[in-house]
Structure formats: structure tokens, C-alpha cells
Amino acid sequence: MKKILLASLVFAFSLNLFGQELKVNSGTPDGIAYTLPAKAFIVNIDVVRTDYFRGPLADYAEPLLGIQNPVSANKSVYRIIDVRIIETVYPENKIAGTLGYVGERNSREKQSGQVMMNENGTLAGLNIQPFEEMVNDDFSWSNPVWNIQSPDFEYLMAAPNQVMETDTIVKFITVDTATIKDVSYKHRLVARSEEDKANEIVEKILKIRRDRLSLLSGYQEVAYSEGTIRYMDGQFQEMEKSYLSLFRGASSTDQNRYTFVIFPGADDRNNTIKICNFSDDAGISQNNSGQAITVTFTTEEFAEAAGTQKGVVYRVPATSEVTIKHGKEDLGGGIFTVPQFGVVKAAPAVSNPKVLLSPNTGAALQTTIE
């Protein structure tokens, strides 16, 4: 998740009032609307998919080449290789409120107050100049697409599928006491059997090995450069692997990242949330295939409850241990500050307060009461 630098002071509202006993208060019907920030968690799960393809000559792998365990069937296997958690900030509309001044006017002396808001609608501060902080940028994602390349077995198997067979017909014709031998030939096309094709491929593999041995042993008595020999040797090996794949099978691998966004509520401070399901043969899914991948938030409870919200409302954030599991297997986690797991408090409702709030947690960074 990229982060960009935004000025915390985006919107400023001035309240021009009269009276020395006016007090700042939240929940006033004609006040300035604001909200407090909350944390969401972006969970990135990197998955590797390997597809196995059965070779068309797998039945002859052991009889002709001694290959013991060829790929017996086409299948896909998935494996989780990495899990990452990224924090992002969003305004929690459930904590939205208003902020204004209430009280009785007792003089003609002019008073003014300044309410500062962050760009996302959260309260930045009151009567104080906020400083620039790092806040999270917008985030988007899309579903991944697998790019699996299947082997072109037909290209390697491509060859004349029919052979010419010749039948020799011998006739002996007896005329009187003479015997005449009549020989004729009959030609016909016959489809080659799979076993014949397998034997032909084996001969190609053996020829490649002989040619490679001749190259490496200098049998051809040609002064090839070292680079040329390496190149030709590599080509021989690739050709041999391609033909061997007809017997033992082939595989193709791709890697993708799945992204999920978790919005834990205040009630999830000691709760487990399901992210998705995962299995070795189906990969990531949102149905009931495989075991669930979950995220658990373990947070200590606060000893005191939230007070009445009469002044500037702010948060006392909580620290939570975040654990991601697949079944009973730990995949990752960390320690994070989660504002919505904390408690909501209010600064004293006195005149001319100065409060600076964090745009990332809603915590009171600086408070001055005069």
C-alpha cells in the first residue's frame, strides 16, 4: 500500500460567537459534522499454482524408459507462500457527530473558534494548527487471473500416422509338367499403433543422447567455441526434456496475489473473522471448499467505560494482536493499533479548548484547556 503526504489541515471552519462562558460541546444540532478514523486491514495472500499434465505415452514410460512415477492424471495443486497485512485508515461513520458552542451570552465581547477537518471527514483539531502527517491513500484491487501454459504434446507427437505395408503374394502355376512361380506385390496403408509411436520417440531420445555425447567428447573434431558448445548442449537438453515429457508428463507454474479487505468493528476486538477458504486442489475460494482462512483479533479490554460526550470527542486507541490462520496453521500476523477497539472519550467542555487529533487513530495528540 502506497502512502502519500497530505496536509492534515484541509478544511477550516471559524465560529464567531459572543460570550465568555460559551463551551464547546458535541452533539449540537447545528454544529459541524465530523467523524473519527478507524483502521481497516488489507490482507494479501500469495498463492502458487502448479498444473501437472499427463503425457500421451505415459503407459510406456516404465516399459520403454524405466520411468517409475510418471504423471498419471491432469491435476492442479495450490500452495500459499506468503501472507502480508497492510493497514489503511478510513472514516468510521458510526462515530459521526457534530461540534459547536453552547451556553449563555453574558457580554458583547467577540469570541472565535476554529475547527479543522481532515480531507476524509475526520476531525483534525480545534483552535490549534495541526501538523502534516502520513495518511493512507485510496486502495483498489481486482481478482487475479491464472496464466498456465499447457505443453504442446501434439507438436512433439506429430508424424505420419500411417505407414505403407507391402504384402508379397507368391503363386505357383502348374501347366502340364511345368511349374511357374508368379510373384506379385500388394501395397496398403496401415495406421501406426501407439506402441510404434512410442518406440520411434525412444529412438529419437537415444539419438539426441548420442549426438550430445559426440559434441561434448569432441568426436566431430570441429573446433567450436565454448559459447557455441554451451548453446548446442543446451538445445540438446531441451529437445530431450521435451520428448521425455511425452512419457513422464509436464508441469506449469504460475503465481498470483489474492487481496481481501477486513473492516473490523468494535465488537470484533476479541473475535475471529473468516477471510476465505483454501484447499490444495481448489486454491482460494469463497465457498465451502477447503478449510477457512481466518483473522483473529486479540485485544485487552479497557478497565473504564467511555464517558459522556460533552466536549471534543477523541479516541483512546487499543493495541491488538492480529493472527491469520489456515485451520490450525499460523500463516502470519502482527501487533497493530486499532482505534475502533478502544474507547471514545471527550475533552472537558470548557471555553477556548485547544485539541489536536491524530488523522490515523483519532487519539488526542495535544490538549490545552484555558
N, C-alpha and C positions, 0 to 999 in steps of 0.2 A: 504494500500500500504506500503510494507516494504521499508525502506531506508537503504542503506549501505554506508559506508565511503570509498570514493575513493579519491586518491590524485589528486588534480587539475592539477598538473604538470605531464602530461603523455608523451607528445612529446615535444621535444625542438629542434629548428632549429637555427643554427648560420649563420648569414650573415656577411661575411668578405668583407669589402669594403674599398675603398680608397677615401680620400677627406673629408675635414671638412664641406663642405656645402651640403652634401647629406641629403635629407629629407625623412622621412617616408611618404608613400603615399599608398592609397588603390586603387584598380582597375588597378594595373600594370599587363601587360600581363604575365610576368614571376615571379610574386610574389607567396607567399604561400597562398593556398586556405584555407578559413575558413568560418564559418557561425556563427550566433548568436542564443542563446537559445530562445525558446518560451514555453508557458505553454499550456498544454492540461488538460482536466478535466475528471476524471473518476467519473461517476455518478452511484452509487449503489442504486437500488430500491428494498426494501424487500417487498414481497407480500405473504399474507396468502391466501391459497385456502381451502375452506370448501365444501365438496361434501355431499349432502343430498340424502338419498336413501329411496324410498317408501317401506314400509313394505308390504308383501304379504297379510296381513289380515287387511289392513288399512280401508276397508269398514266396518269392525266390531268393530273399535276402540271405537266409541261413543255408539253404541247399547249395547255392552257387557261390556265395561270397563269405559265408560263415558269420554273418552279422546276427547277433543274438537277440537284440531288443529293438527292432525297427518300430517306427510309429505305426500303431495298429488301427488308429481311427483319428479322424479330424476332431480337434478339440481346442478350446481356448482356456488359458489359465491366467488369473489375475493375481497381482501381488502389490500390497501397499508398501511403498518405500520411504515415504516422508509425510509428516503432518506438521503444519505450521499454523499458529494462531496470531492474528493481527487485530489490534484494537482500532476502533473507529468511534467517533463521537456523533451523537445525533440528539436533537432536542426532544425531550420526553414530554409530550403534550398532556399527559395525565397530571403533571405538576404545574400546568399553566395557571397563572394568576394575574392580578393587577397590582399596581403600585401607585400610591398617591399620598396626599397630605390631608389629614383630617384635624379638626379642632376648632376652637372658637377664636375669632379675631378680636384682639384687645388693643390694637394700635394701628396707626396708619403707616408704620414702618414697612418698607418693601422687603420681602424675602424671596429668594430664588433657589431652586434646586435643580440639579442636573442628573437625569437618568440615562445611563449609557447601555446600549444593547450590542450584542454580537450579531454578525450577519445572519446566523441561523435562528435568531429569535430568542436566544438565551440572554439572561441578564449579565451585563459585564461589570457594572458598578454603579455607585450612587455618590455624586458630588466628589469624584476623585478621577484622576487621569489614569486609565488603565495602560498597561504596557503591552507590547507586542508579544504574542505567544504563538507556538506552533499548534495549529489545529488541523484536523483531518480533512482531506479533500473528498469530493464525491467519489463513489465507487460503483463499478458495474462489472458484470461477468456474463458469460454465455456458456451453454452446455458444450463440452468437448466432443470432438468427432475423431474416431479411431482411423488411423491410416495404416492399414495392414496390407502388405504386398504378398499375394499368394504366388507360389512358384509356377512357372510355365512348364509343367510336365509334358504337355503336348508337343512343345517345341523340341524337347530332347528326344521324345519318342517318335517324332515324325520321320517316317521312312516308308518305302514301298510296302504296302500291306499285302501284296500278292506276289507270288513267285511263279516262275514258269517251270512246270514239271513236264518231262518227256517220257512217254511210255513207248517201249520198244516191243513191237509185235513181230514175232517170227512164225512164219507158216512154212510147212513142208508139203509140197505138192508132188504127188507121185503120178507120173504118166508112163503107162506101160511098165517098163523096168527102170525108168529113170526117175530120180527124186530131185525135185527142185526146191531150194531154200529161198523163201520170199521174206525179206526183212522190210518192215515199214515202221514209221515213227508217228506218234500222235502227241501233239503239244496241247497243254491245257494250263490255265491259270488257277492256282490254289491259294486260298487265304492263309497267311502265316499264323501259326499258333503263338500264344503269349509266351510260351516257353522258348520258342525260336527267337522271339524278340529279346528275351532276357539274355539268352546266350550270346546274341550279337552285341548287346550292350556290354556284357562282361569282356568280350574280345576288345572292344574299344577302350575299356578301362585298362586292360593289360597292355595294349599298345601305347597308351599315354604314359604308363609307368616305364615301359622300355625306352621310349623316346626321351623321357626325362632323365633316365639313368645315363643314356648316351650323351645327353647335353652336359650333365654335371661331371661325368667321368672324362670328358674330352675325347670321346670316341670319334666324333666327327672331324677332329683335327682342324677346327676352324678357330682362329684367334678372336673370339668375341670379347668385347669389353665387359668389365664387371657389371656395369649397369644393364647391358643387353642380356647377360646371363640371368641376372635377377629378374628382369622383366619376363623373359621367356619361361623361367621356372615358375613364376607366379601365375602365368597364364595356364601352364600345365596343371598346376594345383587346382585352379578354379574350374577347369574342364573336368578334372577327376571328381571334385566335390559335386558338380552338377549331375554327372552321370550316377554317382553313388546315391544321390538324393532320390533317384527313381526306386531304389531298394530300401534305404533306411528312413526315407521321409525328409521333410524340411520344416523349418520354423521361421516365423517372422515376428518381430518385437516392435512395440510402439509404447510411448509414454504420454499420459495426459494428466491434467490437473483438474480436479473437481473442487468447486468453491461453494461454500454454504455460509450464510449469514445468520447468526444467532442473536436474537433480541431478548435477553433475559429480563423478566420483570422482577419487581421487588419480592414477589413470593417465591422466586427461584433461588434465593440466597443459599439454600441448602437442598437443592433439588437436582434431578438428573433429567436432561433433555435429549431426546433422540434426534440425531442428525440425519442418518440414512441407514441403509442396510448394505452389507458387503459379504460376498462369498467368493471362494477361489474360482468357481466355474461360471459365475454370473457377474462378478465385479460389483460396482456401485449401483444401487437401485433404491427406489423409493417405496417399493412394495415389500412384501414379507419374505423375500428371497434372501436367505443367509441370516447371519447374526447382525444385531443392531450395533452401529457405532454411536456412542453417546458422549455427551459432555456433562460433567458433574461439577457443581459449584459448592465448595465447602467454605463456609463463612461463619466466623464467630458472631453470636448475637450481641447486640448492644444492651448494656445494662439499664439504660434510661430510655424512656419513650420520647417521642417528639413533643415539643412544647406548642403552645398556642402561637399561631402565625399572625402576629400583630405588626412586626417590623419588617425589615428586609429579609426575605426568605432565602436561606442558603442551605447547602448540604454538608453533612459530615460523612464523607465517603467511607466505604468499607473496603477491606482487602480480602480477596477471595483466592483460594487455591483452585485452579481450573485443571481438570483431568479429563483427557479424551481416551476412551477405551473401545476396543472391539471385542465384545464378550467380556472375558476376564483379562484380556491382554492390554496392557498400557501402551498407547500409541504416542502420547505426548502430553504436554500441559505447561503450567507456569503459575506464577503469582501475579495477579492483576488487581488494580484499583477499580472497583465497580461502584460508581456513585449511587446507582439506584438501590444497592443493597444496604446503604447507610440510612441515616435518619435525616429528616428535614427539620431545621431549626429556624429561628428568626432573631435577628439583631434587635436590641431594645428599641421600642417605639418612642424615641426622643427626637427633639428638633435638631436639625442640621447634622444628621449622621453622615459618615463617610465610609463606604464599604467597597472593596474591590473583590470580585469573584473570579475564580479560575474558569476559563472557557471550556476546559476539558473535563472538569469534575463538578463544578458548581460550588466548590469549597470557598469559604471566606479567606482570601489571602491576606487582606489588610482591613482592619476595622478601627475607626476613630469615632468616638462619641464625645460631643461637646455639649 
